[in-house]
């Protein structure tokens, strides 16, 4: 219990220390040290939770194998973002686009954002989980609008309004779940998920059907399901690059965890077909909408935003198909996407800083201007479309295997069609950006040296994530396989 409390307090303390400092270098060191301590403590917490669930504070908080797995994803992405932010924000500061006050605000909000996600992951009480997810909206909306220009402020307001309205549906779903539990417990309902699971098979089926619909709309909008995704392209494209990476790599997984938890309740009461069919429907619609919009994009950050909609759809499809391989593939896809998509955002962030634009047509010959970064960007673009031998190919193949095993040929066929369209769109757009004659002037020698020193840390985390992307495509480590299998058992009710 003390380890989990410490894990929750670390980002809060880091945020306070970052906000209290007026020295840029000091703030950067606090940010990195806080992220490192958080990662170290999380290793002990996650390891302890794999043998048996850990409960604390009257059972309102807990961590089991499933939440430990999502927690590990949040930690990995958060640490990568904390490292990359030093390079990104330092460059903004040196170009006099921001001042020390704004750096203080950025890092304080960044670590508060991490805290809200950690709180959501370890919440057993479904009302506290809802409050944590709503808190992520409030904090991250300030980060989305960090640049304070017209487009970013508009994206921030759109994000906070649409997600808050959608989460009201989620709150109604929680009220309905509480009512359903009170009918079983004779007037004394419960909001603790572990207790709800024990009585789920006795809850009124029609009531639970309605509750899951509200939950799916509420948390689905936050995760990025189409057609309730309207906030996502604007927020991802206007937010600072580290924030975009954190939104897609970590926050979407937290929201999807909420859907999984309620789907488990639905499966206990209704059987697997009701929740599974709804998840497959939303997943296929998300892939279809993403494939259409990816073909017509002119902004590479919006392109990546629509790709995120595609991949949350793939996770939903795997979870909807169910069975061991469907659930296993969906969970593995969460991790693979959490590595590859932030990596893509990091690389396009470097391209944006070099070319001073996010328009695809204005970026040519990146291979010659940024050889290492653009090479990794192209590899990551191939990886995100499911190209072998990269990690996402493995998880997508696993989900397709589950569809074949279940005889779900409609889902299998639509999946292949949408994936092929998206592959073509990515190959065309990223190929045009990477190859061709450079359309910007080469910098002077003095400026090159400054950029070289400043990019060392940012380039380092890009290379590390690229290596992980490749390794996970070739081999699933034993410890990862074990936590995945334990999570599958929790979801499948074994």
C-alpha positions in Angstrom: 0.0 0.0 0.0 2.8 2.5 0.9 4.3 1.9 -2.5 1.1 2.8 -4.4 0.7 5.9 -2.2 4.3 6.9 -2.9 3.7 6.4 -6.6 0.7 8.7 -6.6 2.5 11.4 -4.6 5.7 11.5 -6.7 4.1 13.4 -9.7 2.3 15.8 -7.3 5.6 16.6 -5.5 7.4 16.9 -8.9 4.7 19.3 -10.1 5.0 21.5 -7.0 8.8 21.6 -7.2 8.7 22.4 -10.9 6.2 25.2 -10.3 8.2 26.5 -7.3 11.5 26.9 -9.3 12.4 29.9 -11.4 15.5 28.3 -13.0 15.0 26.6 -16.3 17.8 24.0 -15.8 16.6 23.3 -12.3 13.1 22.6 -13.6 14.4 20.3 -16.2 16.4 18.3 -13.6 13.4 18.1 -11.3 11.3 16.8 -14.2 13.8 14.1 -15.1 14.5 13.1 -11.5 10.8 12.9 -10.7 10.1 10.7 -13.8 13.0 8.4 -12.9 11.9 7.9 -9.2 8.3 7.3 -10.4 9.6 4.6 -12.8 11.7 2.9 -10.1 8.8 2.9 -7.6 6.4 1.6 -10.2 8.6 -1.5 -10.8 8.2 -2.6 -7.1 4.4 -1.8 -7.2 3.8 -3.7 -10.4 5.8 -6.7 -9.3 4.0 -6.9 -6.0 0.6 -6.8 -7.6 1.2 -9.7 -10.0 0.9 -12.4 -7.3 -2.3 -11.0 -5.8 -4.4 -7.8 -6.0 -3.4 -5.0 -3.6 -6.3 -3.1 -1.9 -6.1 0.1 0.2 -8.3 2.9 1.5 -11.4 0.7 2.3 -11.1 -1.1 -1.0 -11.6 2.1 -3.1 -8.2 1.7 -4.7 -6.6 -1.4 -5.9 -4.1 -2.8 -8.4 -4.4 -6.2 -10.1 -2.6 -7.6 -13.1 -4.7 -5.7 -15.6 -4.3 -2.3 -13.9 -0.6 -3.1 -13.4 -0.3 -3.6 -17.1 -2.0 -0.3 -18.0 0.0 1.3 -15.3 3.2 0.1 -16.9 2.1 1.6 -20.2 1.3 5.0 -18.6 4.7 5.0 -16.8 6.7 4.1 -20.0 5.0 6.8 -22.0 5.3 9.4 -19.2 9.0 8.8 -18.7 9.6 9.0 -22.5 7.6 12.3 -22.7 9.5 13.7 -19.7 12.8 13.1 -21.4 11.7 14.3 -24.8 10.2 17.5 -23.3 13.6 18.7 -22.1 14.7 18.9 -25.7 11.4 20.2 -27.1 10.8 22.9 -24.5 14.5 23.9 -24.4 14.3 24.5 -28.1 11.2 26.6 -27.7 12.9 28.6 -24.9 16.1 29.2 -26.9 14.0 30.4 -29.9 12.3 32.8 -27.5 8.9 31.3 -28.1 8.3 30.7 -24.4 9.8 32.1 -21.1 10.7 30.5 -17.8 7.2 31.1 -16.4 5.7 29.1 -19.2 8.2 26.3 -18.7 7.2 26.2 -15.0 3.5 25.9 -16.0 4.2 23.3 -18.6 6.1 20.9 -16.4 3.8 21.4 -13.4 0.8 20.6 -15.6 2.6 17.7 -17.3 3.2 15.9 -14.0 -0.3 16.7 -12.7 -1.6 15.1 -15.9 0.5 12.0 -15.1 -1.0 11.9 -11.6 -4.6 12.0 -12.8 -3.9 9.0 -15.1 -2.2 7.1 -12.3 -5.2 7.8 -10.1 -7.6 6.5 -12.7 -5.6 3.3 -13.2 -5.5 2.3 -9.5 -9.2 3.3 -8.8 -11.4 0.4 -7.7 -14.3 2.8 -7.0 -16.0 3.5 -10.3 -17.0 7.0 -9.2 -13.4 7.9 -8.3 -12.3 6.5 -11.7 -14.8 8.8 -13.4 -13.5 11.8 -11.4 -9.9 10.9 -12.3 -10.8 10.7 -16.0 -12.6 14.0 -15.8 -9.6 15.5 -14.0 -7.4 14.4 -16.9 -9.6 16.4 -19.2 -9.3 19.6 -17.1 -5.5 19.4 -16.7 -4.7 18.2 -20.3 -7.0 20.9 -21.8 -4.6 23.5 -20.4 -1.7 21.7 -22.0 -3.6 21.4 -25.3 -4.0 25.2 -25.3 -0.5 25.9 -24.1 0.6 27.9 -27.1 -2.3 30.3 -26.5 -2.9 31.1 -30.2 -6.4 31.1 -31.7 -6.2 27.5 -33.1 -4.8 25.9 -29.9 -7.3 27.8 -27.6 -10.2 26.7 -29.9 -9.0 23.1 -29.8 -8.7 23.2 -26.0 -12.2 24.5 -25.6 -13.6 22.0 -28.1 -11.7 19.2 -26.2 -13.0 20.2 -22.7 -16.6 20.8 -23.8 -17.0 17.6 -25.9 -15.2 15.3 -23.4 -17.0 16.8 -20.4 -20.4 16.4 -22.1 -19.6 12.8 -23.1 -18.4 11.9 -19.6 -21.8 13.0 -18.3 -23.1 10.0 -20.2 -20.5 7.9 -18.4 -21.7 9.4 -15.0 -25.3 8.4 -15.9 -24.0 4.9 -16.6 -22.4 4.8 -13.1 -25.7 5.9 -11.5 -27.5 3.1 -13.4 -24.8 0.5 -12.3 -25.3 1.7 -8.6 -29.0 1.3 -8.9 -28.6 -2.2 -10.4 -26.3 -3.2 -7.5 -28.8 -1.9 -5.0 -31.4 -4.2 -6.3 -29.1 -7.2 -5.6 -27.8 -5.9 -2.2 -31.3 -4.9 -1.0 -30.9 -1.1 -1.1 -27.3 -0.9 -0.1 -25.5 -0.5 -3.4 -21.8 -0.5 -4.1 -19.5 1.5 -6.4 -16.4 -0.7 -5.9 -15.7 -2.6 -9.1 -14.5 -5.8 -7.4 -17.7 -6.0 -5.4 -19.8 -5.2 -8.5 -18.1 -8.1 -10.4 -19.1 -10.5 -7.6 -22.8 -9.7 -8.0 -22.9 -8.9 -11.7 -24.6 -12.1 -12.7 -27.5 -11.2 -10.5 -28.0 -7.7 -11.8 -31.0 -6.9 -14.0 -29.8 -7.6 -17.6 -31.8 -4.7 -19.3 -30.5 -2.2 -16.7 -26.9 -3.3 -17.3 -27.4 -3.1 -21.1 -28.4 0.6 -20.7 -25.5 1.3 -18.4 -23.0 -0.2 -20.8 -24.3 2.0 -23.6 -23.8 5.1 -21.6 -20.4 4.0 -20.5 -19.4 3.2 -24.0 -20.4 6.6 -25.2 -18.8 8.4 -22.2 -15.4 6.8 -22.1 -15.5 6.0 -25.8 -15.4 9.7 -26.7 -12.4 10.1 -24.4 -10.6 7.1 -25.9 -11.3 8.4 -29.4 -14.0 6.1 -30.9 -15.6 7.3 -34.0 -18.2 8.9 -34.6 -17.7 10.6 -31.1 -14.1 11.6 -31.9 -14.6 15.2 -33.0 -12.3 16.8 -30.4 -9.3 14.5 -31.1 -7.8 15.7 -34.4 -7.9 19.3 -33.3 -6.4 18.6 -29.8 -3.7 16.3 -31.1 -2.6 18.6 -33.9 -2.6 21.8 -31.8 -1.1 20.5 -28.6 2.7 20.7 -28.0 4.3 17.5 -29.4 5.1 15.9 -25.9 1.4 16.4 -24.9 0.1 14.9 -28.1 2.3 11.9 -27.4 1.0 11.6 -23.9 -2.6 11.9 -25.0 -2.4 9.1 -27.6 0.1 6.9 -25.8 -1.3 6.9 -22.2 -4.6 8.7 -21.8 -6.5 6.8 -24.4 -5.5 3.5 -22.7 -6.8 4.8 -19.3 -10.2 5.6 -20.9 -10.2 2.2 -22.6 -9.5 0.5 -19.3 -12.8 2.0 -18.0 -14.6 0.4 -20.9 -12.9 -2.9 -20.3 -13.9 -2.9 -16.6 -17.6 -2.3 -17.5 -17.5 -4.8 -20.3 -16.3 -7.4 -17.8 -19.4 -6.7 -15.7 -21.6 -6.9 -18.9 -20.1 -10.2 -19.9 -20.8 -11.6 -16.4 -24.4 -10.6 -16.6 -25.3 -10.7 -20.3 -22.8 -13.1 -21.9 -20.1 -12.0 -24.2 -22.1 -11.2 -27.4 -23.8 -7.9 -26.3 -20.7 -6.0 -25.2 -18.5 -7.8 -27.8 -20.8 -6.8 -30.7 -20.9 -3.2 -29.6 -17.1 -3.0 -29.3 -16.6 -4.5 -32.7 -19.1 -2.1 -34.2 -17.4 0.9 -32.7 -14.0 -0.5 -33.7 -14.9 -1.0 -37.3 -16.6 2.4 -37.6 -13.4 3.9 -36.1 -11.2 2.2 -38.6 -13.5 3.1 -41.5 -13.7 6.8 -40.5 -9.9 7.0 -40.0 -9.2 5.4 -43.3 -11.3 7.9 -45.1 -9.8 11.0 -43.4 -6.2 9.8 -43.6 -6.4 9.8 -47.4 -7.3 13.5 -47.5 -5.0 14.9 -44.8 -2.6 17.7 -45.5 -1.3 18.1 -41.9 0.9 15.4 -40.6 -0.1 15.8 -36.9 -3.8 15.5 -37.9 -2.8 12.4 -39.9 -1.4 10.9 -36.8 -4.5 11.9 -34.9 -6.7 9.9 -37.2 -4.3 7.0 -37.0 -4.9 7.0 -33.2 -8.7 6.7 -33.9 -7.9 3.7 -36.1 -5.8 2.0 -33.4 -8.3 2.5 -30.6 -10.7 0.9 -33.0 -8.4 -2.1 -33.5 -8.1 -2.5 -29.7 -11.9 -2.5 -29.5 -12.2 -5.1 -32.3 -9.8 -7.4 -30.5 -11.7 -7.0 -27.2 -15.0 -7.5 -29.0 -14.0 -10.7 -30.7 -12.9 -12.0 -27.3 -11.5 -15.4 -26.7 -7.9 -15.8 -25.5 -6.2 -14.5 -28.7 -8.7 -11.6 -29.3 -8.1 -10.2 -25.8 -4.4 -11.0 -25.8 -4.0 -9.2 -29.1 -6.0 -6.2 -28.0 -3.9 -5.8 -24.8 -0.6 -6.3 -26.7 -1.8 -3.7 -29.2 -2.2 -1.2 -26.4 1.5 -1.5 -25.6 2.7 -1.6 -29.2 0.7 1.5 -30.0 1.9 3.2 -26.8 5.5 2.8 -28.1 5.1 3.5 -31.8 2.7 6.4 -31.9 4.6 8.6 -29.3 7.7 7.7 -31.3 6.1 9.0 -34.4 5.0 12.2 -32.7 8.5 12.7 -31.4 10.0 12.4 -34.9 7.4 14.7 -36.6 8.1 17.1 -33.7 11.7 17.3 -34.8 10.6 17.7 -38.4 8.2 20.5 -37.5 10.9 22.3 -35.6 13.2 22.1 -38.6 10.7 23.0 -41.3 8.5 25.3 -39.2 5.3 23.8 -40.6 3.0 20.8 -40.1 1.9 20.8 -43.7 2.9 17.7 -45.6 3.4 19.4 -48.9 5.9 21.8 -47.5 8.2 19.1 -46.1 10.5 17.5 -48.7 13.8 15.7 -48.4 13.8 15.2 -44.7 16.1 12.3 -45.2 18.9 14.7 -46.2 18.1 17.4 -43.6 17.5 15.1 -40.6 18.9 11.7 -41.7 18.6 9.7 -38.4 15.3 11.2 -37.3 13.6 10.9 -40.7 14.8 7.3 -41.1 13.2 6.4 -37.8 10.1 8.4 -38.7 9.7 6.4 -41.9 10.2 3.1 -40.1 7.7 4.1 -37.4 5.2 5.1 -40.1 5.6 1.6 -41.6 5.3 0.1 -38.2 2.1 2.0 -37.3 0.4 0.6 -40.4 1.1 -3.0 -39.4 4.1 -3.7 -41.6 6.3 -6.7 -40.6 8.5 -7.2 -38.7 7.5 -4.4 -36.4 5.6 -4.8 -33.2 2.1 -3.6 -34.4 2.1 -6.3 -37.1 2.3 -9.0 -34.4 -0.6 -7.6 -32.4 -2.8 -7.0 -35.5 -2.0 -10.5 -36.8 -3.0 -11.9 -33.4 -6.4 -10.1 -33.6 -7.0 -11.3 -37.1 -6.2 -14.8 -36.0 -8.9 -14.5 -33.3 -11.3 -13.3 -36.0 -10.6 -16.3 -38.2 -10.8 -18.7 -35.2 -14.3 -17.2 -34.4 -15.4 -17.4 -38.0 -16.0 -13.7 -38.1 -15.1 -13.1 -41.7 -17.0 -9.8 -42.1 -14.8 -8.2 -39.4 -11.7 -9.9 -40.9 -12.4 -8.6 -44.4 -13.3 -5.0 -43.3 -10.2 -4.9 -41.1 -8.0 -5.9 -44.0 -9.6 -3.4 -46.4 -9.4 -0.4 -44.0 -5.8 -1.4 -43.0 -4.7 -1.5 -46.7 -6.2 2.0 -47.3 -4.5 3.4 -44.3 -1.2 1.8 -45.4 -1.5 3.5 -48.8 -2.2 6.9 -47.2 0.7 6.7 -44.8 3.2 5.5 -47.5 2.2 8.3 -49.8 2.4 11.1 -47.3 5.5 10.0 -45.3 7.3 8.9 -48.5 6.8 12.4 -50.0 8.1 14.0 -46.7 11.2 11.8 -46.4 12.4 11.6 -50.0 12.9 14.2 -52.7 14.9 17.4 -52.9 15.1 19.4 -49.6 13.0 22.5 -49.8 14.7 24.4 -46.9 18.2 26.0 -46.8 20.9 24.4 -44.8 21.8 26.0 -41.5 25.1 27.7 -40.8 27.9 25.7 -39.0 27.5 27.6 -35.7 23.7 26.9 -35.5 24.3 23.3 -36.4 26.5 22.8 -33.4 23.9 24.3 -31.1 21.2 22.0 -32.5 23.5 19.0 -32.2 24.1 19.6 -28.5 20.5 20.3 -27.8 19.1 17.3 -29.7 21.2 14.7 -27.9 18.7 13.7 -25.2 15.7 13.9 -27.5 17.4 11.8 -30.2 18.4 9.3 -27.5 14.8 8.6 -26.4 13.8 8.3 -30.1 16.4 5.7 -30.8 15.6 3.7 -27.6 11.9 3.6 -28.5 12.7 2.6 -32.1 14.7 -0.4 -30.7 11.8 -1.4 -28.5 9.5 -1.2 -31.5 11.7 -3.6 -33.4 12.4 -6.0 -30.6 8.7 -6.4 -29.6 8.0 -7.3 -33.3 10.5 -10.1 -33.1 10.0 -11.4 -29.6 7.6 -11.1 -26.6 9.6 -11.3 -23.4 8.6 -13.8 -20.8 7.6 -11.3 -18.2 5.4 -9.4 -20.7 3.7 -12.7 -21.8 2.9 -13.6 -18.2 1.3 -10.2 -17.3 -0.7 -10.4 -20.6 -1.9 -13.9 -19.8 -2.9 -12.8 -16.2 -4.8 -9.8 -17.6 -6.6 -12.0 -20.2 -7.8 -14.2 -17.3 -9.2 -11.2 -15.4 -11.1 -10.0 -18.5 -12.3 -13.5 -19.5 -13.5 -14.2 -16.0 -11.2 -17.2 -15.4 
